[in-house]
């Protein structure tokens, strides 16, 4: 029998200094790992080759005010030890958090040109997270492992390793082959994730993952036609993902159009920090746009017709994370009460820590208790297998 959770943040962050885990990077690669940097202003940052400076952590005042700079690791909320984090959860009356990396993470680290050094950095973070940090309270510190963007074989190997050391799932920053578009190679990863029953998550959307961001054979865009297709407004994926800023919508639609969910009907993916009020409108329009456009997409782009409408795939296979979003909660039945998860986003600028319960009260006003519990805890328990021994 698992813990009886009432409130879980399904998207929080570890704004910790690399000082906490850099010792786990093999010595021959350690000089290429991200480094803590004290800024003249007094705040902290990280620096890594090929990426410049990433300023962090944000400064949380505890009064519903945050500053996107000026924080110090170890002093600012959300940037200290595991014991400090548990105390911060208690203050906010949140029983557990799903933990993503801070502003610096695998996309920032990908500035490291040497693949072996880059993978060593990813492994060091995962080992520290799984073996040290989360081991303090595995039922409350729900760590997600990071996946290197160096190819499908490496992604699968790291996913297997993350599960062995007790992490509850993996967070992708690009498609499994390390690109910004689906490819045939990805299928090996999706199949492995299904076989291993691994929770797979995307924080917001795939970003900064590959040089060939808007190409790929599944688009059927020859390079000489690519500019013409975009300038003519005929990006079919962009059309299906329209009516929002195309954050998680863009990548969810890419998975749909690429047939990933047809080939892997048991695959589920959680898109954290997207908010949810826009989703019903998007799904309505995606279906309408698909029905109006899919025939020419077949004729001109060679895309196969879908077996179902886009909204049907999205509702079955995709989960969505939200913070303060009363309108989204009101629209929950158009998305699926069992497909949305509340989060605090602590300690980033969207957080309401230490007043999350006040935010919950506003967002969930007049919501039946059983639906409220599902969105605040049960969906996260089921998706991340928190009731497993």
PAVEXSE-293318 format. One record per atom (N, C-alpha, C): x, y, z. Coordinates in steps of 0.001 Angstrom, whole numbers, plus 500000, padded with zeros to 6 digits. Last residue first. Layout:
N
XYZ
...
//
This chain:
389
505782499508495233
506701499310496376
508122499742496013
503772502116493772
504535500870493634
505488500735494809
502605504513493825
502008503517494710
502714502176494591
503786505988491909
504178506275493286
503554505316494275
503879506056489073
503924504794489808
504345504978491273
503409508334487671
504789508110488118
504929506864488996
500627508070487207
501561508248486079
502987507897486480
499505507759489794
499352506722488774
500396506860487672
500284510122491106
500561508808491703
500520507733490633
499197512046489395
500656511939489541
501047510593490128
496483511540489823
497043511404488479
498566511268488530
496241512096492608
496082510740492099
496645510552490702
496722514965493122
497580513875493608
497456512592492801
495163516913491948
496190517336492902
497144516214493298
493359515546490365
494245516523489734
495392516952490642
492079513918492286
492722513316491118
493723514286490500
491035515753494074
492075514835494521
492811514217493338
489083516941492434
490176517740492981
491339516840493395
487349514814492116
488046515348490952
489258516177491383
486463514458494741
487120513334494063
487855513793492803
485321516972495392
486527516505496069
487227515383495318
484341519176492725
484076518033493604
485370517442494153
485051522623492842
485365521353492180
485069520213493151
484775525107494032
483559524382493641
483818523098492856
488031526049493151
486783526448493791
485596525697493173
490613525655492350
489736524483492469
488413524808493165
491964528096492356
491841527350491100
490790526252491170
491802528841495094
491247529681494034
490985528860492773
493086526740496417
491724527111496807
491051527948495722
495608526876495230
494756525705495017
493303526041495333
496536529292496321
496351529152494878
495422527989494556
496693528503498986
495815529607498617
495514529544497116
498620526531498837
497260526149499236
496255527254498920
500928527958498187
500298527110497179
498878526716497558
502595529840499420
501147530001499486
500403529134498479
505310530367499470
504795529249500281
503270529267500432
504814529595496071
505366529178497353
505621530411498213
503952530061493567
503266530808494622
503720530349496003
506037530306490622
505609529671491866
504862530626492790
507083531358488351
505644531113488356
505144530601489707
509837531438488705
509091532687488824
507583532495488845
510678528485490700
510772529379489554
509785530543489667
511233526378492545
511210527771492989
511299528774491839
507836525437491897
508815525936492865
510214525505492478
505677524621490455
506828525143489718
507871525768490649
503466523346491474
503822524650492042
504914525360491253
500790521693489676
502178521819490145
502414523219490669
498315519243488763
498703520533489325
500172520515489721
497592517566485785
498258517518487085
498659518916487526
495323515682483731
495932516956484107
496476516870485527
493827513474483070
494980513784482223
495657515105482589
491428512985484289
492515512043484570
493767512318483743
489705514777483210
490137515008484590
491318514118484943
489963515952480091
490017514695480819
490546514949482210
489176518103478521
490529517559478381
490584516140478925
486717518858479218
486987518844477787
488377518281477494
486824518964481940
486117517825481349
486291517761479828
488159521407482594
488822520111482764
488139518960482040
487584524061482657
487449523376481365
487919521927481415
488252524857485220
486844524924484820
486595524124483538
491012524687485000
490305523728485859
488826523701485500
491428526902483295
491756525553482864
491051524497483685
490634528996484948
489889528747483714
490162527328483218
492603528836487019
491184528594487301
490361528298486050
495545528250487370
494810528224486103
493326527921486350
498673527936488556
497472528752488775
496725528852487452
499677525253486711
499856525888488012
498569526647488364
499815522032485021
499377523421485156
499639523923486565
500538519533482552
500766520142483855
500333521592483873
499005516739480978
499380518149480942
499514518704482350
499412513808478930
499071514436480204
499628515855480183
498372511881476142
499108513019476681
498523513520477995
496783509813475082
498208509577475311
498946510698476037
494066510547474794
494430509224475293
495875509152475773
494027513118473805
493288512826475031
493683511483475633
495535512789471437
496016513650472515
495333513295473823
493919511104469857
495255510677470277
495716511477471494
491691512779469578
491541511462470200
492888510913470662
492619515020468220
492185515158469615
492061513819470314
493127514034465565
494205514408466473
493789514471467932
491075511144464800
491287512584464836
492415512924465802
492679508166463493
491702508868464317
491970510364464229
494541507445461640
493448506502461877
492327507135462686
495655509930459319
495562509400460669
494400508432460783
497338509408456193
496166509852456954
496181509221458340
500833510088455808
499750509121455867
498552509697456630
502286512519453688
501942512084455043
500762511125455011
503134513641451316
503279512206451489
502972511705452876
502779516226450608
503844515940451557
504052514450451790
500706516273448707
501894517104448508
503066516727449397
498767514334449472
499158514501448074
500498515216447921
498566514619452249
498885513320451666
499441513500450257
497857517256452403
499085516832453076
499526515465452572
495442517295451147
496574517847450414
497889517491451076
494046515943453228
494118515364451887
495268515958451088
494106517466455556
494906516242455498
494998515653454090
492609519827455846
493932519877455213
494600518531454976
490209519597457185
490263520486456036
491548520332455222
490824517922459294
489823517478458320
489855518334457054
492680519552460676
493083518270460088
492099517843458999
491068521644461520
492142521922460553
492619520631459894
489408520256463315
488848520967462173
489896521206461098
491285519286465166
490435518352464416
489876519015463162
492320521723466092
493215520739465468
492415519749464634
490102522934467262
490633523480466027
491574522504465323
489761521268469521
488664521514468580
489192521966467231
492252521546470731
491821520243470239
490683520374469234
492266524323471405
493257523766470480
492778522437469892
490171524423473258
490084525177472002
491047524615470966
491220522743475309
489968522411474612
489820523137473275
493733524163475986
493715522849475342
492384522521474672
493858526510477428
493875526600475969
493598525276475274
494056525785480105
492856526455479644
492731526528478135
496442524682481020
495482523795480356
494244524501479801
500070524858481291
498741525363481569
497730524566480720
502479523582481014
501879524107479797
500611524911480051
504144521958482811
504164523417482727
503678523951481384
504846518843481101
504755519680482291
504730521163481920
503445516382479518
503998517680479155
503791518629480336
503915512971479552
503471514098480365
504201515357479937
502789510269477619
503797511314477808
503174512476478571
502506506775477023
501934507992477607
503067508982477839
501992503954475007
502884505055475361
502088506252475883
500474501941474024
500541502058475486
501442503203475949
500719501956471250
499436502368471841
499450502473473356
502820502612469144
503018502322470571
501774502747471355
501892503205466626
502853502101466757
503053501682468207
500222505337467200
499672504159466523
500588502959466705
501982507144468295
500966506558469179
500236505390468524
503526507809466030
504151507186467196
503113506490468075
502840509113463692
502320507770463914
502876507066465132
503468511723463193
504500510737462891
504056509304463158
501249512976464232
501396512920462779
502447511888462367
501796512659467029
500574512145466412
500784511932464918
504222513991467376
504124512575467712
502911511931467054
503415516551466624
504455515860465858
504416514358466124
501607517126468646
501115516929467284
502157516234466419
503421517399470757
502373516379470826
501836516078469436
504871519584469866
505536518278469925
504538517142470074
502931521666469901
503725521387468707
504296519977468734
501987521696472529
501095521350471416
501882520933470184
503930522708474190
503767521263474136
502888520816472991
503700525408472285
504659524847473227
504515523317473177
502274527208470626
502893525989470106
503973525460471023
500791529159471678
502164529512471338
502965528288470891
497799528446469861
498502528644471119
499909529031470728
496826528032467355
495934528606468359
496514528579469763
498212524942465951
497936526371466012
497030526744467184
498968522467465218
499324522892466577
498945524347466830
498291522218462595
497566521387463559
497824521828464998
500131524055461478
498694524282461369
497944523487462443
502575522865462002
502263524158462581
500780524461462532
502305520646460358
502357520462461802
502036521769462513
502353521845457819
501146521134458262
501137520917459772
503165524709456514
503729523811457526
502564523089458193
502537526573454562
502040525213454421
502736524236455365
503203529207454076
502279528913455163
501754527492455126
505103529836452296
503744529726451761
502734529374452841
507366529641453776
506939530983453395
505525530965452843
507548526828454027
507289527662455197
506768529032454801
507973526033451380
506861525471452139
506523526353453326
510305527443450709
509060527698449986
507856527203450784
512185526285452378
511864527700452536
510550528032451864
512155523604451363
511815523900452750
511400525365452931
512966522789448927
511585523251449019
511232523771450401
515529521955449272
515316523030448299
513892523566448325
515266519853451106
515819521141451531
515514522257450533
512099518259451180
513435518353450596
513971519747450902
510106517121453529
510545518422453029
511964518276452472
508801515116454926
508848515045453467
509202516415452879
508812514874457605
508148516069457086
507980515973455566
510386512651457875
508954512458458084
508163513678457651
513038513550457497
512358512848456410
510854512711456618
513806516901458457
513606515503458797
512755514813457754
513565520119460031
513674519251458871
513418517823459297
513980522091461935
512759522098461150
512878521238459902
516463521582463207
515256521786463996
513979521648463177
519102520412463198
518134520248462109
516718520413462653
520394520693465612
520640521701464585
519591521635463474
518514520200468664
519251519755467499
519388520839466452
517346521249471058
517864519899470997
518694519543469801
515971523420472013
517431523521471912
518089522174471655
513232521532473235
513844522809472905
515358522714472931
510032520219473654
511395519955473213
512010521269472765
508291521711476467
508381521269475077
509819520884474786
507697521352479421
507138522352478513
507123521822477091
509503518632479767
509250519867480488
508940520982479497
508124515513479337
508751516620478614
508468517877479424
508498512098480414
508006513462480564
508794514423479687
507551508829481039
508304509712480156
507676511099480200
507836506086483136
507171507372482936
508072508312482136
508308502873481831
508974504077482313
508110505310482103
507996500151481253
506954500873481988
507510502151482610
509662498831479625
510137499027480990
509136499775481866
508164498936477265
508523497627477835
508957497751479295
508086501730476838
506850500964477084
507171499638477761
510793502230476435
510079502917477506
508788502184477853
511308500680474163
511971500351475427
511247500994476599
509735502042472270
509456500643472592
510074500229473913
511031504511472238
509624504425472671
509263502995473055
513589503661471261
513433504237472607
511992504120473085
512930502775468722
513599501852469637
513474502343471077
511903505047467512
511002503958467871
511640502956468831
513846506826466709
513201507035468002
512396505834468465
514562506231464098
515405505723465176
514727505834466545
512751507666462557
512551506226462693
513372505645463841
511942510723464293
512647509956463272
512449508477463551
510611513989465031
510587512523465143
511355511868464003
512825516733465766
511716516172465011
511740514647465174
515135517569466867
513942518335467185
512734517873466396
517181514828468148
516762515814467160
515520516559467640
517898512689469641
518611513925469876
518258515027468907
516362510486469519
517579510445468717
518406511717468868
514117511274471109
515144510357471630
516440510288470828
513665514843470948
513240513498470582
514404512542470865
514630516557473964
514582516454472512
513986515087472202
514455516269476596
514561517643476119
514565517720474601
512719514153478873
513351514368477576
513391515847477247
513088512626481911
512642513858481268
513429514037479972
511963509565483393
512957510366482687
512294511587482073
511363508134486681
511074508333485273
512182509147484648
512218507906489273
510833507538488961
510448507727487502
515264506292490353
514535507452489847
513200507009489257
516764504077491174
515593504473491940
514877505722491486
518751503063489663
519160503810490856
517974504461491565
517422501843487545
518190501010488477
518531501753489756
516397504024486161
515474503143486870
516209502287487889
518781505037485085
517957505848485987
516993504988486788
519576502969483370
520375503291484555
519554504090485561
517622503133481395
517767501906482186
518525502180483477
518252505709480431
516936505433481004
516990504180481876
520787505250479397
520642506132480552
519282505951481216
520185503506477286
521107503081478341
520941503948479582
518534505130475716
517993503915476337
518879503471477495
520379507099474937
519162507472475659
518573506270476383
522281505661473509
522675506322474754
521453506679475591
520651504870471368
521305503860472210
521704504458473555
519873507355470202
518890506491470852
519542505469471777
521934510292470834
521495509127470083
520625508196470902
522506512301472571
523596511811471736
523208510549470966
521407513723474760
520938513948473394
521996513502472394
520639511898477772
521561512614476879
521024512678475463
518141512526480108
518533511660479000
519463512429478070
517734512511483658
517929513214482397
518489512263481350
515191511361485951
516507511316485341
516542512057484020
513402512856488509
513364512397487125
514762512452486542
512470512194491911
513432512646490915
513221512036489545
510659513121494276
510391512249493130
511276512709491965
510594513113497458
511506513688496473
511498512785495249
508859511481498852
508564512913498758
509424513627497709
509731508918498939
508298509098498768
507911510569498622
512435509109499472
512025508763498111
510523508930497878
514368510881501106
512926510651501282
512324510357499914
517061510523500550
516695511069501861
515213510835502150
517321509828497932
517365508741498913
517006509218500313
517525512120496432
516194511526496599
516180510414497641
520439512581496759
519387513554497080
518045512874497370
521871510026496145
522073510910497300
520811511705497640
521015508541493953
521696507858495047
521854508715496297
519684510314492161
519091509047492562
519702508437493807
521363512605491991
519934512735492258
519352511439492808
523876511468491386
523699512287492602
522227512368492989
523211510241488945
523679509446490078
523519510200491393
522511512482487359
521531511432487641
521930510597488851
524977513881487309
523775514491487887
522759513414488264
526582511963486000
526931512430487346
525723513059488036
525344511738483500
525379510586484410
525673511025485846
525855514305482444
524476513838482637
524434512690483639
528670514171482386
528003515187483196
526558514774483475
529087512126480572
529588511967481941
528929512969482877
528098513240478248
527371512111478856
527819511877480294
530124515198477862
528721515588478051
527933514470478727
532347513581477441
532317514495478581
530883514917478900
531543512317475104
531830511516476284
531802512381477548
531240514431473259
530082513622473662
530332512839474943
532458517632473456
532867516230473518
531713515393474054
531213520124473813
531361519557472468
531696518069472474
528759521421475739
529988520636475826
530157519855474529
526224522318475347
527302523138474820
528643522443474885
524613520746476790
524956520251475455
525932521176474744
523898522011479109
525140521238479128
525553520777477738
521450523026478294
522547523945478619
523880523207478560
520048520633478048
520203521503476873
521333522497477079
520246519525480664
520886518856479524
521011519725478285
520545522578482561
520201521168482455
520786520608481185
519590525440484314
520657524717483609
520321523245483660
517278525745485751
517387526399484449
518524525792483631
517151522448487240
516941523882487232
517062524443485827
515350519333486599
516544520150486881
516191521620486871
512371518265488405
513109518504487170
514382519278487518
510638516253490543
511779517167490460
512462517138489098
507600516299492067
508306515707490932
509382516698490534
507122516321495573
507361517068494337
508038516174493309
504811516075498315
505863515533497454
505978516410496221
503075517574499886
503619516320500430
504747515718499606
502830520869500895
502895519980499735
503631518727500177
502906523071502597
501885522031502767
501702521215501489
504965524789502639
503983524993501569
502815524021501657
506434523727504744
505970525110504828
504829525339503839
507061521206503662
506212521313504847
505623522719504983
508798521948501599
507531521291501293
506556521413502466
510885522925503153
510161523845502270
508836523253501813
511730520559504338
511212521636505187
510412522631504354
512673519273502065
511549518696502806
510919519739503723
514836520949501463
513698520847500540
512481520261501240
516608520523503526
516014521851503372
514765521767502501
517243517885502900
516568518173504166
515909519556504126
518604518234500505
517336517498500505
516553517777501772
519894521645500396
519978520207500623
518609519559500524
518920524251498121
519758523685499168
519751522170499213
517199525689496612
518566525542496112
519498524845497096
514701526345497550
514779525477496392
516178525199495900
515485529632498687
514597528467498716
514707527667497419
518995530466498827
517670530707498274
516794529465498425
521280529207499764
520597530194500590
519161530418500125
522096527409497863
522208527029499259
521510527974500201
522925529950495584
522756528527495852
522972528235497329
521172532993495580
522420532287495849
522124530831496174
519610535338493291
519608534265494280
520987533645494445
519605537203491243
520019537636492569
520048536554493623
516626536930489237
518076536985489412
518354537331490865
513912537239488996
514571536274488108
516087536291488206
512148537157492048
513010537946491183
513800536964490316
508808537029493329
510073536393492971
510837537325492045
506305537054495721
507138537846494831
508435537077494584
504838535923497689
504254535925496348
505042536821495404
506728535994499678
505595536899499766
504889537028498419
509103534691499451
508112534108500348
506890534976500521
511005535466497650
510903536241498884
509952535613499888
513401533950495674
512033533833496182
511953534547497521
515270534529492951
515212534865494368
513759534888494812
516506531924490807
515658533080491061
515605533312492568
520050530994490952
518620530716490912
517814531995491066
521130532088487681
520202531373488537
520771531353489944
522167532567484402
521953533182485707
520860532430486457
524487531095482536
523085530899482866
522881531436484280
526819532174480130
526399532196481531
524899531974481640
527871530035477444
527941531286478175
527454531130479597
527985527766475890
526670528278476262
526730529620476997
530471526687475414
529534526727474311
528183527330474631
530980525515478734
531500525801477401
530381525794476357
529160527164481305
529619525933480673
530055526275479255
528229528500484444
528872528725483152
529343527377482617
525706529769486566
526500528652486076
527093529038484726
525479532076489358
525203531651487984
525972530371487722
524304534213492048
525030533077491498
524610532796490063
524773537688493138
524014536480492850
524885535402492236
526426539858493234
526286539062494443
525489537799494257
527075541236491005
525886541687491725
525702540962493045
529153539774489930
529475541022490637
528300541557491455
528469536264490626
528369537459489802
528733538706490602
530116533263490878
529559534359491663
529613535644490830
529407530235489376
530071531518489193
529371532560490053
529947526741488981
529290527827489690
530117529103489533
530168525051485860
530800525600487054
529946526697487661
529792521980484072
529295523317484435
529870523766485768
532877520319483008
531557520323483636
531104521746483934
535419520229482213
534445520595481181
533026520651481747
536941519290484242
537174520691483873
536215521163482783
536203516598484354
535656517524485345
535859518988484960
537112514529482875
536116515394482244
535691516560483142
538885513187484464
539362513590483132
538375514495482403
537375512540486737
538355513623486799
538784514108485416
533879512038486256
535260511529486218
536263512674486069
531633513557488464
532132513565487091
533555513022487104
531174513769491141
530831512495490514
531244512439489036
531662516332491853
532666515336492249
532395513969491627
529415517727491194
530495517723490211
531576516700490566
527328517995492991
527484516706492315
528667516633491343
527369520457494235
526813519324494975
527085517978494301
528219522305492413
529144521937493491
528670520688494216
526149523025490868
526862521825490445
527920521409491470
523499524129492996
524801524327492388
525396522991491958
520034523800492175
521179523533493032
522482523769492268
517149523980491793
518104525023491432
519327524901492334
515034521751490812
516199521770491696
517183522808491187
511454522200490649
512811522255490098
513870522261491188
508299520593489817
509122521495490611
510561521361490112
505453519248489040
506514519948488320
507156520959489261
503477518244490577
503947517391489484
504994518076488620
503143518304493903
503524519180492799
504133518307491713
500449516838495541
501760516606494931
501985517686493887
498380516244498186
498858517311497295
500282516994496844
497825513717499288
496735514659499075
497132515776498102
498679510244499430
498993511621499077
497720512447498915
499268507794501228
497997508440500912
498245509931500643
501686505518499894
501353506645500745
500053507295500289
500652502150499029
501445503358498939
500970504434499903
500844498816500000
500000500000500000
500882501236500000
//
